[in-house]
Amino acid sequence: MIKRIFIIESIPADEKLTGKELYYDIIVRYIKFFNLEIQSEYYFVNSTKEFLETLNILQKKISDEYETILHIEAHGGNEEIQFSNLETLKWTDLENCLIEINKLSKNNLHLNLATCYGMHVAEKISLIKTAPYKSFTSALKELSPLEIINDNSILYEEIIKTQNIFQGYINFIQKQKLTQLRIKDTKTALEYILTSQIMLFINSSPNFDLKSFFDQYLKIQIDKKILLNIKTPKEKIEYILNLFYERYFPK
């Protein structure tokens, strides 16, 4: 159940503050309209330093397992996010910042990147660290200010109404069929990718040493005796994935 929505915006002064408009016109208004206990806050930052300081402030506000949406409104590229003073932060560095927040929320942090090319954040995710978020919502290509306002206005109305980010997105996509915004559940996305990879190695070489490769790749400890006693590829995949999930996702 969504209990917090935080917006951090960093847009140049000569551009429309879409995050601020979205916060006051949609998020605050609908929380009040539906009379819900959802904490919401808006922050404007100018620089990388101010952005990191704001994340530290938010980190102190999260001390339970309630689901939190962190909405970041800024310019983005294939490799980084850009702040209003034109400083940048690599997607990989953003991941490191979010890991601690997601740990505190016990894997209940949802990231909404209202940036161009925000989907690239998923390409930089490290499997040997800890999950930085439970889900992420973003676009693969450029986003116009009008797209950001139109899409997120409907999305947040549905999220606040249902207090469920996934059901809210389902309702949203029925209204905005041509939207660029896509939501990805981290566990579902990784399961699809890793299942394909493990199966590829099993099919290509029955004698391939799954332990030596995936222990290092996923930072886990496969018990070779247990693995040898598992008969079917499906069961082997489940065994490896469960070891990974146990280490990767905060609880």
Salt bridges, closest charged atoms under 4 A:
GLU15 OE1 - HIS75 NE2 2.98
GLU21 OE1 - LYS16 NZ 3.35
GLU41 OE2 - LYS61 NZ 3.39
GLU53 OE2 - LYS49 NZ 2.52
ASP64 OD2 - ARG4 NH2 2.89
GLU67 OE1 - HIS110 NE2 2.57
GLU73 OE1 - HIS71 NE2 2.45
GLU79 OE2 - LYS124 NZ 3.14
GLU100 OE2 - LYS103 NZ 3.48
GLU123 OE1 - HIS120 ND1 3.02
GLU157 OE2 - LYS161 NZ 3.88
GLU158 OE2 - LYS161 NZ 3.51
GLU158 OE2 - LYS175 NZ 2.54
ASP209 OD2 - LYS224 NZ 3.70
ASP215 OD2 - LYS211 NZ 2.62
GLU246 OE2 - LYS251 NZ 3.57
